[in-house]
Amino acid sequence: MKRIRLDKFSSRLLSATPVRPASNSTRIRPTTRISPSTSPLQAPICCQRRWQNSASAASSVEHQDEPPEEPLPPLPSPPSGRARHSAKLAALHARLSLSSKIPLNTLARALIDPSADANPRFNNSNLAFMGATLIQYHASEYLIARWPRLPMAILFSAMKGFSGPPALRQVALAWGVEAAAAPGEEVDPGLLQFSEKKPTVFLGSWGYVRAEAKELIKYKWRRGMSSRVLYDDAFGELIPGQPKEGEEEEEPKDVGPEVSGARNTKDMVVMDAVENAHANFVRAVIGAIYLHCGRETAKTFIKAHLLSRTLDLGNMFRFKLPTRELARLCAREDFDAPVARILSETGRLSRTPVFVIGIYSGRDLLGEGVGASLAFARTAAAINALKKWYLYSPGEVGVPSDTFATDGDPWKPLYVDIGEIVN
């Protein structure tokens, strides 16, 4: 007896029905009358097909009655879940030799500038603030302990050379960080995301907008060193957001021009968004290292990537009257008055004479200078003598942060100079 293949018939009966409901003209009507007690399995095949069509039609009508869902707006930055699948992010993590304690999600967050995503839970503003504080602290203690006689103006310039936005941007570029053309949800999490069209808020841990900023520019008032230390940022510069020259700003009502504190309540905008975004990324990386790995690891990272860079402090000095300043320095330190003496000369009557002048204090040679004239050589000798004094270094000495370690040595006081010469 030949075997009957039931799957052949079942496939025909259970074929997919169209989602679209059948029209009234093509709807199949049963020729037999069905009682309410009849089950769908006992009903004719045509009735089953009709019931299937009516069910699909009812479901489609229900979907049509529902209002269409509004599409969600795109996210301003990539979701954190995509960080695990980014090859660029993993390569950056390995290139910086970061610890496995620092997740890729945190590194991806460090690449999102506040100008790209304003939500502080997804951008690097908090990490950058923490990193900026650590960088400025370790840079200042390193400079003061290594060169205790630096003038305050040179100290501000050296701080900017180690931890300023231009230096941090160079560090970020050396790390191989690439910037995205525009921020968005579809951007690779391993790219630096910022917007040049939106204003970037200044992130600083010290200083505020001066109330007399308008008058400083209008009347060209001089900013003393004490006010720069107290009111300005870590580099002795005006906080961004000040009115520029030629711009007019309305004064608040019922407030005089000298006490216009409304300037301190507005957002402090940074003009160079590209430089600030790269600097914030470096700060955010250091802040993430501090949070996940601890203080000592962050300090080691700062010394390896920032404080190890070469900075020529001698070229930062600009003396107006070096001979008079050297004379006041010798008087303050109870040295003999400086005397300039000719050490050697050649071609005095030629077109290219060369003079070598030495400045002595008693029998001690303070500095030498070479020039085409006696006055120029004497000035160069005075400048070299002042640089030797201000660039004095006791060598590799401990810093206050060394005592924070559990196995650190007890604190030994450092040499502290009484200050620079005030002309």
Secondary structure by P-SEA (a helix, b strand, c coil): cccccaaaaaaaaaccccccccccccbbbbccccccccccccccaaaaaaaaaaaaaaaaaaaaacccccccccccccccccccccaaaaaaaaaacccccccaaaaaaaaccccccccccccaaaaaaaaaaaaaaaaaaaaaaacccccaaaaaaaaaacccaaaaaaaaaaacccccccccccccccbbbbbccbbbbbbbcccccccaaaaaaaccccccaaaaacccccccccccccccccbbbbbcccccccccccccccccccccaaaaaaaaaaaaaaaaaaacccaaaaaaaaaacccccccccccccccccaaaaaaaaaaaaccccbbbbbcccccccccbbbbbbbbbccccccbbbbcccaaaaaaaaaaaaaaaaaacccccccccccccccccccccccccccccccc
